[in-house]
């Protein structure tokens, strides 16, 4: 007994994302780390922490997060220098870095972009803005993402 099956042509393939995106928070303020960490964890992201530019660089080398949120003004290696260092290293230079600062106006945003950052956000961050913007940058667990066409 033979059965003729009609070929089915798929034009779009979808993948369900089960892994949680990882965000590395780098800030010298434990309060900022706690507040942002809670917001991001509740939004479904896996969160790692570093309290200095140097420890952030070390964690990035070993953990390779999907995105880095980093304060600009920190003792030792500041966020701009840490961002420049990351962007010079193969295997790490494709990790998006968003810098954060309580400083208003001036040339800081341009300095962040020149250092290789994706953007520079003003602190304190609005939780809704943070969740919505990151949702566009990183898939959440269980979200459906288009992978492209299949011939």
C-alpha positions as CSV (number, residue, x, y, z in Angstrom):
1,X,0.0,0.0,0.0
2,X,1.5,3.3,-1.0
3,X,0.5,6.7,0.1
4,X,1.3,9.9,-1.8
5,X,2.3,12.6,0.6
6,X,2.3,16.2,-0.6
7,X,5.4,18.0,0.4
8,X,4.9,20.8,2.8
9,X,6.9,23.9,2.3
10,X,7.7,25.9,5.3
11,X,8.5,29.6,4.8
12,X,9.5,30.4,8.3
13,X,11.1,28.4,11.1
14,X,10.5,29.3,14.7
15,X,12.5,28.3,17.8
16,X,11.2,28.4,21.3
17,X,13.8,30.0,23.5
18,X,14.1,28.0,26.8
19,X,17.4,29.3,28.1
20,X,17.3,32.4,30.2
21,X,19.4,35.3,28.8
22,X,22.2,36.3,31.2
23,X,22.8,39.9,32.2
24,X,25.9,41.0,34.0
25,X,25.3,44.1,36.3
26,X,28.5,46.1,37.1
27,X,28.1,48.8,39.6
28,X,30.0,49.9,42.7
29,X,26.8,50.5,44.6
30,X,25.4,47.4,46.3
31,X,22.0,49.1,46.5
32,X,21.9,49.6,42.7
33,X,22.9,46.0,42.2
34,X,20.1,44.8,44.5
35,X,17.4,47.0,42.9
36,X,18.3,46.3,39.3
37,X,19.0,42.6,40.1
38,X,15.5,42.2,41.5
39,X,13.8,43.9,38.5
40,X,15.8,41.8,36.0
41,X,15.3,38.5,37.9
42,X,11.5,39.1,38.1
43,X,11.5,39.8,34.4
44,X,13.0,36.4,33.8
45,X,16.7,37.1,33.2
46,X,19.6,35.3,34.9
47,X,21.6,38.0,36.6
48,X,25.3,38.1,37.6
49,X,26.9,40.8,39.6
50,X,30.3,42.6,39.8
51,X,31.1,45.6,42.0
52,X,34.0,47.1,40.0
53,X,35.2,47.4,36.4
54,X,38.0,45.0,37.0
55,X,35.8,42.3,38.6
56,X,33.3,42.9,35.7
57,X,36.0,42.2,33.1
58,X,37.0,39.0,34.9
59,X,33.4,37.7,35.2
60,X,32.8,38.5,31.5
61,X,35.9,36.5,30.4
62,X,34.6,33.4,32.3
63,X,30.8,33.7,32.1
64,X,30.3,35.5,28.7
65,X,26.9,37.1,29.5
66,X,24.4,38.0,26.8
67,X,24.4,41.7,27.8
68,X,26.2,43.9,30.3
69,X,24.7,46.8,32.2
70,X,27.6,48.9,33.6
71,X,27.9,52.0,35.7
72,X,30.2,54.7,34.2
73,X,31.6,56.2,37.3
74,X,33.4,53.6,39.5
75,X,36.7,53.6,41.3
76,X,39.6,52.0,39.6
77,X,38.7,51.0,36.1
78,X,35.6,53.1,35.2
79,X,32.8,51.8,32.9
80,X,34.2,53.6,29.8
81,X,37.6,52.1,30.2
82,X,36.1,48.6,30.9
83,X,33.9,48.9,27.9
84,X,36.9,49.8,25.7
85,X,38.9,46.9,27.1
86,X,36.0,44.4,26.3
87,X,35.6,45.8,22.7
88,X,39.3,45.1,22.1
89,X,39.1,41.4,23.0
90,X,38.1,38.7,20.5
91,X,35.3,36.6,21.8
92,X,34.0,39.4,24.1
93,X,33.7,42.3,21.7
94,X,30.3,41.2,20.4
95,X,28.7,41.4,23.9
96,X,26.4,44.4,24.0
97,X,27.3,46.9,26.7
98,X,24.8,49.5,28.0
99,X,26.4,52.1,30.3
100,X,24.5,53.8,33.1
101,X,25.1,57.1,34.9
102,X,23.5,59.5,37.3
103,X,25.2,62.3,35.3
104,X,22.8,64.3,33.3
105,X,23.5,65.9,29.9
106,X,26.9,66.7,28.6
107,X,28.9,64.5,26.3
108,X,28.6,61.2,28.3
109,X,26.3,59.5,25.9
110,X,28.7,60.2,23.0
111,X,31.7,59.0,25.1
112,X,29.8,55.8,25.8
113,X,29.2,55.2,22.1
114,X,32.8,56.0,21.3
115,X,33.9,53.4,23.9
116,X,31.9,50.8,22.1
117,X,28.7,50.9,24.2
118,X,25.3,50.4,22.8
119,X,23.9,53.3,24.7
120,X,24.2,55.3,28.0
121,X,21.1,55.4,30.2
122,X,20.4,57.9,33.0
123,X,20.0,56.5,36.5
124,X,17.8,55.9,38.2
125,X,16.4,53.6,35.6
126,X,12.7,53.4,35.1
127,X,11.7,49.7,35.7
128,X,9.2,49.7,32.8
129,X,11.7,51.2,30.4
130,X,14.3,48.7,31.5
131,X,12.0,45.7,31.0
132,X,10.6,46.9,27.6
133,X,14.0,47.8,26.2
134,X,15.7,44.6,27.2
135,X,12.8,42.6,25.9
136,X,13.7,44.0,22.4
137,X,17.4,43.2,22.9
138,X,17.2,39.7,24.6
139,X,14.7,36.9,24.2
140,X,12.8,35.9,27.3
141,X,12.4,32.2,28.2
142,X,9.5,30.6,26.3
143,X,9.4,33.4,23.7
144,X,9.0,32.5,20.1
145,X,11.8,33.9,17.8
146,X,11.7,33.7,14.0
147,X,14.9,32.0,12.6
148,X,14.5,32.7,8.9
149,X,13.2,31.0,5.8
150,X,13.5,27.3,4.9
151,X,13.6,26.4,1.2
